[in-house]
Amino acid sequence: MNDSGPAPSARRTELIESAYAFALEHGMGDLSLRPLARAIGSSASVLIYLFGSKDDLVRALLTRARADELAFIDRLTADQGDHDLPRTVVRTWTWLTDPAHRGVLTLWAEAYSRSLLDPDGPWSDFARSTVDDWLRLLAAAQPPRRRRTQAGLAERTLALAVLRGCLLDLLATGDEPRLSAAIRQHVDALLAPA
C-alpha cells in the first residue's frame, strides 16, 4: 500500500501488530495467508482487503520491523552525547545481544537475505535501507570533521561490517562470549591512536 494514502484503520493496525508478532516467532520465509490469518484471528480475504496483496502485507511487516530498528537507532543517536564511535559500537552490540531482540534480529537477517535474492519483490531495497540506517547512526557517532572524510566513511563501514558479521554469527551459533571478545578487540582498535 502507498504511504500517501488514507490513515490505516484500527483493524489494519491491530492485524499488522498481530502479524508482526507471528513473524517474529515464525519468520516470513513460508508465510502463507490462510495459516497466518487463522493464527491472528482473521481471514485471508480480510488480509487481502486491508493490505491489497500478500506482497503488500510483507512490505507492511518489513516496514513494521524497520520501525523497531529505527526506534533503537533514534534512541541511541539521541543518547550519544559526545561523538564516540567506540562507545556506540559497544552500546549497539549490547542491544544486539539482548535475548529480547532475537526475534526482530532473526527477522532482520531473513529480510536482508531475501532482499538480496529477490531485489524486485516485496523485500526490495530492505538491505540497502538498513545499511543506510546503520551508517547514519555510526556517522552521528563520529566527530563532524571525521565523518566528512573518506577515512571516516571507511571507519564506520568497518564498524558496521564487524557488527553485522558478529550478529549473523551470533544468530547462527549463539556464542556470545567469543563474539563479544571480537567486538572488544575491534573497539580497542578504534581507540588506538592513529
C-alpha positions in Angstrom: 0.0 0.0 0.0 1.1 3.5 -0.6 2.2 5.6 2.4 0.4 8.7 1.0 -3.0 7.0 1.2 -5.5 7.4 4.0 -4.6 6.7 7.6 -4.7 3.0 8.4 -7.8 1.7 10.1 -7.7 0.4 13.7 -8.3 -3.1 12.4 -5.4 -2.9 9.9 -3.1 -1.6 12.7 -4.3 -4.4 15.0 -3.7 -7.1 12.3 -0.2 -5.7 11.4 0.8 -5.9 15.0 -0.5 -9.4 15.4 1.1 -10.5 12.1 4.3 -8.9 13.2 4.3 -10.9 16.5 3.6 -14.0 14.4 6.5 -13.2 12.0 8.9 -12.6 15.0 8.1 -16.1 16.2 7.8 -18.0 13.0 9.7 -15.9 10.3 8.3 -14.9 7.0 10.0 -17.4 4.6 7.0 -19.6 4.2 4.4 -17.0 5.0 1.0 -18.2 3.8 -2.1 -16.0 4.1 -4.6 -18.7 5.4 -2.4 -20.1 8.2 -1.4 -16.5 9.2 -4.9 -15.3 9.1 -6.1 -18.2 11.3 -3.2 -17.6 13.8 -4.1 -13.9 14.2 -7.9 -14.2 14.3 -8.7 -13.0 10.8 -9.3 -14.4 7.3 -7.2 -14.4 4.1 -9.9 -12.3 2.4 -9.8 -9.6 5.2 -6.0 -9.5 4.9 -6.2 -9.1 1.1 -8.9 -6.4 1.6 -6.8 -4.4 4.1 -3.3 -4.9 2.6 -4.1 -5.4 -1.1 -1.9 -8.5 -1.7 0.4 -10.8 0.1 3.4 -8.8 -1.2 1.8 -5.6 0.3 1.4 -7.4 3.6 5.1 -8.5 3.5 6.0 -4.9 2.8 3.9 -3.7 5.7 5.6 -6.3 8.0 9.0 -5.2 6.8 8.1 -1.5 7.5 7.0 -2.5 11.0 10.2 -4.4 11.6 12.3 -1.5 10.3 10.3 0.8 12.7 11.7 -1.2 15.7 15.2 -0.9 14.2 14.8 2.9 13.6 13.4 3.4 17.1 16.6 1.9 18.6 18.8 3.9 16.3 17.0 7.1 17.1 17.3 6.4 20.9 21.0 5.6 20.6 21.6 8.7 18.5 19.8 10.9 21.0 21.7 9.4 23.9 25.2 9.6 22.3 26.2 12.9 23.7 29.8 13.2 22.8 30.9 11.9 19.4 32.1 8.5 20.5 32.2 5.7 17.8 33.7 3.0 20.1 31.0 3.6 22.8 28.3 3.5 20.1 29.7 0.2 18.8 29.6 -1.3 22.4 26.1 0.0 23.0 24.9 -1.3 19.7 26.4 -4.7 20.4 24.8 -4.8 23.9 21.4 -4.2 22.2 22.1 -6.8 19.5 23.0 -9.5 22.1 19.9 -8.9 24.3 17.8 -12.1 24.0 14.7 -9.9 24.0 15.7 -8.7 20.5 16.4 -12.2 19.0 13.1 -12.4 17.1 13.4 -9.0 15.4 17.1 -9.7 14.6 16.3 -13.1 13.1 13.5 -11.4 11.0 16.0 -8.7 10.0 18.5 -11.3 8.8 15.8 -13.1 6.9 14.6 -9.9 5.3 18.1 -8.8 4.5 18.9 -12.1 2.7 15.6 -12.1 0.8 16.2 -8.5 -0.3 19.4 -9.6 -1.9 17.9 -12.7 -3.5 14.6 -11.1 -4.7 15.5 -7.5 -5.4 12.3 -6.8 -7.3 9.9 -8.4 -4.8 8.4 -7.1 -1.6 11.7 -7.3 0.1 13.4 -4.9 -2.4 15.6 -2.3 -1.0 15.4 -3.6 2.6 19.1 -4.5 2.8 20.2 -1.2 1.3 17.9 0.8 3.5 19.1 -0.9 6.7 22.8 -0.3 5.7 22.0 3.4 5.2 20.2 3.5 8.6 23.1 1.9 10.5 25.8 4.0 8.6 23.8 7.1 9.6 23.9 6.0 13.3 27.7 5.4 13.1 28.3 8.7 11.3 26.5 10.5 14.0 28.9 8.9 16.5 31.9 10.4 14.7 33.2 13.9 15.2 31.8 16.1 12.4 35.2 16.7 10.8 36.0 12.9 10.8 32.6 11.9 9.4 33.1 14.0 6.3 36.4 12.2 5.3 37.0 9.1 3.3 38.8 7.7 6.4 35.7 8.4 8.5 33.5 6.6 5.9 35.9 3.6 6.0 35.9 3.6 9.8 32.1 3.4 10.1 31.9 0.9 7.2 34.3 -1.4 9.0 32.4 -0.9 12.3 29.1 -1.8 10.6 30.7 -4.9 8.9 32.1 -6.1 12.2 28.7 -5.6 14.0 26.7 -7.2 11.2 29.1 -10.2 10.8 29.2 -10.8 14.6 25.4 -10.5 14.6 25.0 -13.1 11.9 27.5 -15.4 13.7 25.6 -14.9 17.0 22.3 -15.9 15.3 24.0 -19.0 13.9 26.0 -20.1 16.9 24.8 -18.3 20.0 28.5 -18.0 21.0 28.1 -14.6 22.6 31.4 -14.7 24.7 33.6 -15.3 21.6 31.8 -12.6 19.6 31.8 -10.1 22.4 35.6 -10.6 22.6 35.8 -9.9 18.9 33.8 -6.7 19.4 36.0 -5.6 22.3 39.1 -6.2 20.1 37.5 -4.0 17.3 36.7 -1.3 19.9 40.3 -1.4 21.2 41.5 -0.9 17.6 39.1 2.1 17.3 40.5 3.6 20.5 44.2 3.1 19.5 45.9 6.3 18.4 46.1 6.8 14.7 
